[in-house]
């Protein structure tokens, strides 16, 4: 695969986004209802906090990814729009509020993520567990449908006991993103460790071999195709089941600039590469994010 033409001869970012990144706003739907419900419930979503390009589409379909443990992160990843301010106190009623919101929205597949909370003894694992249990208690099973909960967790600083707390709550999918290739960690994720993230995914299978695992990669930081192939291979070797690959977009001028815009054709090549390596469940495209069409990916298995 060749490098993207949206960089100039010096390899720096080109001006303006390419046409394929422009999205039409959905017509109709329940966007306003979802935003009102979230505001009234005093809940955060990663959709809003990270300024996700799919937010209008997902909200109009009564879909959102709940973000627990506040909106302030203890890390300073240079690609992320979530703020790195002093963390908020843990709200013991938050799991119930998330569950009630999921029930009011009529959700059958709920995605829960969080800011990174290195200030907490368990990294927030117990709040994840309580939220999973609250959602499953609030959403009744039917003859044709069982409520599902996917969690997108931080690395818990490698604490396997914290990971076990989440796994014991029996989420249906456990997601942890590596985000980028190892060479980009020092500038994009200076407080994270690539191997620690891989080990987390492998440890999920050690604790529960039947639990589906998932991870995501953003492209456009300046990585090479060889590096991407190695990272995809590393994820597969560490027993990751589901993979998402999407385009990095600069949230503000203070964040890392986009080095490369990948074309839709290049994303198709990346998807084919992931499938050759062994992934059966892959979402790959310019607008793909960790939880985008998460239920569809889960049901592909």
C-alpha positions as CSV (number, residue, x, y, z in Angstrom):
1,X,0.0,0.0,0.0
2,X,1.3,3.4,-0.9
3,X,1.3,6.4,1.5
4,X,-1.6,8.8,1.2
5,X,-1.3,11.6,-1.3
6,X,-2.8,14.1,1.2
7,X,0.7,14.9,2.5
8,X,3.1,17.2,0.7
9,X,6.6,16.4,-0.4
10,X,8.0,17.1,3.1
11,X,5.5,14.7,4.7
12,X,3.6,17.4,6.6
13,X,-0.1,17.8,6.9
14,X,-2.0,19.2,3.9
15,X,-4.6,21.9,4.4
16,X,-8.2,21.1,4.5
17,X,-10.0,17.8,5.0
18,X,-10.6,15.5,1.9
19,X,-14.1,15.2,0.5
20,X,-14.7,11.7,1.8
21,X,-14.5,12.9,5.4
22,X,-17.5,15.2,5.1
23,X,-20.7,13.7,6.5
24,X,-24.3,14.7,5.8
25,X,-26.4,15.3,8.9
26,X,-29.1,12.6,9.3
27,X,-32.6,13.6,8.5
28,X,-35.2,13.1,11.3
29,X,-34.5,10.8,14.2
30,X,-34.3,11.5,17.9
31,X,-31.1,13.5,18.2
32,X,-32.7,16.2,20.4
33,X,-34.4,13.6,22.6
34,X,-31.1,11.9,23.3
35,X,-29.3,15.1,24.1
36,X,-32.1,16.2,26.4
37,X,-32.2,12.9,28.2
38,X,-28.4,12.9,28.7
39,X,-28.4,16.5,30.0
40,X,-31.3,15.8,32.4
41,X,-29.7,12.7,33.7
42,X,-26.3,14.5,34.2
43,X,-24.6,11.9,32.2
44,X,-21.5,12.2,29.9
45,X,-21.0,10.5,26.6
46,X,-17.7,9.9,24.8
47,X,-19.6,11.0,21.7
48,X,-19.9,14.5,23.0
49,X,-16.7,14.8,25.0
50,X,-14.5,13.5,22.1
51,X,-16.5,15.4,19.5
52,X,-17.1,12.2,17.5
53,X,-18.0,12.7,13.8
54,X,-20.7,10.0,14.1
55,X,-22.5,11.7,17.0
56,X,-25.5,13.1,15.0
57,X,-25.9,9.7,13.2
58,X,-25.8,7.7,16.4
59,X,-28.0,10.0,18.5
60,X,-30.6,10.1,15.8
61,X,-30.8,6.3,16.1
62,X,-31.1,6.4,19.9
63,X,-27.5,5.2,20.3
64,X,-24.7,6.6,22.5
65,X,-21.6,5.5,24.3
66,X,-21.9,6.4,28.0
67,X,-18.8,7.7,29.7
68,X,-18.6,7.1,33.4
69,X,-16.3,8.4,36.2
70,X,-16.7,12.0,35.2
71,X,-15.3,14.0,32.2
72,X,-11.8,14.8,33.5
73,X,-9.0,12.5,32.6
74,X,-5.7,11.9,34.6
75,X,-3.8,11.4,31.4
76,X,-2.8,13.8,28.6
77,X,-3.1,11.8,25.3
78,X,-2.3,14.4,22.6
79,X,-5.0,13.1,20.2
80,X,-8.0,13.1,22.7
81,X,-10.5,15.9,23.2
82,X,-11.4,14.8,26.8
83,X,-9.9,17.2,29.2
84,X,-7.0,16.4,31.5
85,X,-8.1,18.4,34.6
86,X,-8.4,17.4,38.2
87,X,-10.6,14.3,38.3
88,X,-14.2,14.4,39.7
89,X,-15.4,12.5,42.8
90,X,-16.9,9.1,42.0
91,X,-20.7,9.3,41.9
92,X,-22.2,6.2,43.5
93,X,-25.5,6.8,41.8
94,X,-24.0,7.0,38.3
95,X,-24.4,3.3,37.5
96,X,-28.2,3.5,38.2
97,X,-28.5,6.7,36.1
98,X,-26.8,5.1,33.2
99,X,-29.0,2.1,33.4
100,X,-32.2,4.2,33.6
101,X,-31.1,6.2,30.6
102,X,-30.4,3.0,28.6
103,X,-33.9,1.8,29.5
104,X,-35.6,5.0,28.6
105,X,-33.8,5.0,25.2
106,X,-34.9,1.5,24.6
107,X,-31.3,0.2,24.1
108,X,-30.6,-3.5,23.7
109,X,-26.8,-3.0,23.2
110,X,-25.1,-0.6,25.5
111,X,-21.5,0.6,25.3
112,X,-19.8,2.1,28.4
113,X,-16.4,3.7,28.5
114,X,-14.6,6.1,30.9
115,X,-11.9,8.6,31.3
116,X,-8.7,7.2,32.7
117,X,-8.6,7.4,36.5
118,X,-5.1,6.6,37.7
119,X,-6.0,8.4,40.9
120,X,-8.4,5.6,42.0
121,X,-7.0,2.4,43.7
122,X,-8.7,0.2,41.2
123,X,-8.7,2.6,38.3
124,X,-12.4,2.7,38.3
125,X,-12.9,-1.0,37.8
126,X,-15.6,-1.3,40.5
127,X,-17.6,1.5,38.9
128,X,-17.5,-0.3,35.6
129,X,-18.7,-3.5,37.3
130,X,-21.6,-1.8,39.1
131,X,-22.6,-0.1,35.8
132,X,-22.6,-3.4,33.9
133,X,-24.8,-5.0,36.6
134,X,-27.2,-2.1,36.8
135,X,-27.7,-2.1,33.1
136,X,-28.4,-5.8,32.9
137,X,-30.8,-5.5,35.8
138,X,-32.7,-2.6,34.2
139,X,-33.0,-4.0,30.7
140,X,-35.2,-7.1,30.7
141,X,-34.6,-10.1,28.5
142,X,-37.2,-11.2,26.0
143,X,-37.8,-14.4,24.1
144,X,-35.9,-12.9,21.1
145,X,-33.5,-10.5,22.7
146,X,-30.9,-10.4,25.5
147,X,-29.5,-7.0,26.6
148,X,-25.8,-6.7,25.9
149,X,-23.1,-4.5,27.5
150,X,-19.8,-3.7,25.8
151,X,-17.2,-1.9,27.9
152,X,-14.2,0.1,26.6
153,X,-11.8,0.2,29.5
154,X,-8.5,2.0,30.3
155,X,-5.4,-0.1,31.0
156,X,-5.8,0.1,34.9
157,X,-2.0,0.5,34.9
158,X,-1.7,-3.2,34.3
159,X,-3.5,-4.2,37.5
160,X,-4.9,-7.7,36.7
161,X,-7.0,-7.6,39.9
162,X,-8.8,-4.5,38.6
163,X,-9.3,-6.2,35.3
164,X,-10.8,-9.2,37.0
165,X,-13.4,-7.0,38.8
166,X,-14.7,-5.9,35.4
167,X,-14.6,-9.4,33.9
168,X,-16.5,-10.9,36.9
169,X,-19.4,-8.5,36.1
170,X,-19.7,-10.4,32.8
171,X,-19.7,-7.7,30.1
172,X,-20.5,-9.2,26.7
173,X,-17.5,-7.6,25.0
174,X,-14.4,-6.2,26.6
175,X,-12.7,-3.4,24.5
176,X,-9.3,-1.8,25.1
177,X,-7.7,0.3,22.4
178,X,-4.0,0.3,21.5
179,X,-4.8,3.4,19.5
180,X,-1.6,3.6,17.4
181,X,1.6,1.8,16.6
182,X,4.4,1.6,19.1
183,X,6.6,4.2,17.5
184,X,3.9,6.9,17.9
185,X,3.3,6.3,21.7
186,X,5.8,8.8,22.9
187,X,4.1,11.7,21.1
188,X,0.4,10.4,21.1
189,X,0.1,8.4,24.3
190,X,3.1,9.3,26.5
191,X,1.6,7.8,29.7
192,X,0.6,4.5,28.1
193,X,2.6,1.4,27.3
194,X,2.0,-0.6,24.1
195,X,2.9,-4.0,25.6
196,X,0.8,-3.3,28.6
197,X,-2.3,-2.8,26.4
198,X,-1.5,-6.0,24.5
199,X,-1.1,-7.9,27.8
200,X,-4.4,-6.6,29.0
201,X,-6.2,-8.2,26.0
202,X,-4.3,-11.5,26.5
203,X,-5.2,-11.5,30.3
204,X,-8.9,-11.2,29.5
205,X,-8.7,-14.6,27.8
206,X,-6.7,-16.0,30.7
207,X,-9.4,-14.9,33.1
208,X,-12.4,-15.8,30.8
209,X,-11.5,-17.6,27.5
210,X,-15.0,-17.1,26.2
211,X,-15.2,-13.4,26.5
212,X,-14.9,-11.5,23.2
213,X,-12.1,-8.9,23.1
214,X,-11.9,-5.9,20.9
215,X,-9.4,-3.1,20.1
216,X,-9.0,-0.1,17.9
217,X,-6.4,1.7,15.9
218,X,-6.4,5.3,14.6
219,X,-4.4,6.1,11.5
220,X,-2.9,9.3,10.3
221,X,-0.2,10.0,13.0
222,X,2.7,9.2,10.6
223,X,2.8,5.5,11.0
224,X,4.1,3.2,8.2
225,X,2.1,0.4,6.6
226,X,4.7,-2.1,7.9
227,X,4.0,-0.8,11.4
228,X,0.3,-1.1,11.0
229,X,0.6,-4.7,9.8
230,X,2.8,-5.5,12.8
231,X,0.3,-3.9,15.2
232,X,-2.6,-5.8,13.7
233,X,-0.6,-9.0,13.9
234,X,0.3,-8.3,17.5
235,X,-3.4,-7.8,18.4
236,X,-4.3,-11.1,16.8
237,X,-1.5,-12.9,18.5
238,X,-2.8,-11.5,21.9
239,X,-6.2,-13.1,21.2
240,X,-8.1,-9.9,20.2
241,X,-11.3,-10.9,18.4
242,X,-12.7,-7.7,17.0
243,X,-10.8,-4.8,15.4
244,X,-11.7,-1.2,14.4
245,X,-9.5,1.1,12.3
246,X,-10.4,4.7,11.7
247,X,-9.0,8.0,10.7
248,X,-7.5,10.3,13.3
249,X,-9.0,13.8,13.2
250,X,-7.4,16.8,15.1
251,X,-9.9,18.0,17.7
252,X,-8.3,21.4,18.2
253,X,-5.2,23.3,17.2
254,X,-3.6,22.2,20.5
255,X,-3.8,18.5,19.6
256,X,-1.5,16.5,17.3
257,X,-1.9,17.5,13.7
258,X,-3.0,14.9,11.1
259,X,0.0,13.7,9.2
260,X,-1.9,11.6,6.7
261,X,-5.5,11.3,5.5
262,X,-6.1,7.7,4.3
263,X,-8.4,7.2,1.3
264,X,-11.4,4.9,1.4
265,X,-9.5,2.6,-0.9
266,X,-6.7,2.4,1.6
267,X,-9.1,1.5,4.4
268,X,-10.4,-1.3,2.2
269,X,-6.8,-2.6,1.9
270,X,-6.4,-2.4,5.6
271,X,-9.6,-4.3,6.2
272,X,-8.4,-7.0,3.7
273,X,-5.0,-7.1,5.5
274,X,-6.7,-7.6,8.9
275,X,-8.8,-10.4,7.5
276,X,-5.7,-12.1,6.0
277,X,-4.0,-11.9,9.4
278,X,-7.0,-13.7,10.9
279,X,-9.6,-11.2,12.1
280,X,-13.2,-12.1,11.1
281,X,-14.8,-9.1,12.7
282,X,-13.4,-5.8,11.4
283,X,-14.8,-2.3,11.0
284,X,-12.5,-0.2,8.9
285,X,-13.1,3.3,7.4
286,X,-12.5,7.0,7.7
287,X,-15.3,7.5,10.2
288,X,-15.0,4.3,12.2
289,X,-14.6,4.7,15.9
290,X,-14.3,2.2,18.7
291,X,-18.0,1.9,19.4
292,X,-19.4,2.7,15.9
293,X,-22.0,0.1,15.0
294,X,-20.7,-2.0,17.9
295,X,-23.8,-4.3,17.9
296,X,-23.3,-5.1,14.3
297,X,-19.7,-6.2,14.8
298,X,-20.7,-8.3,17.9
299,X,-23.5,-10.1,15.9
300,X,-21.0,-11.0,13.1
301,X,-19.5,-13.7,15.3
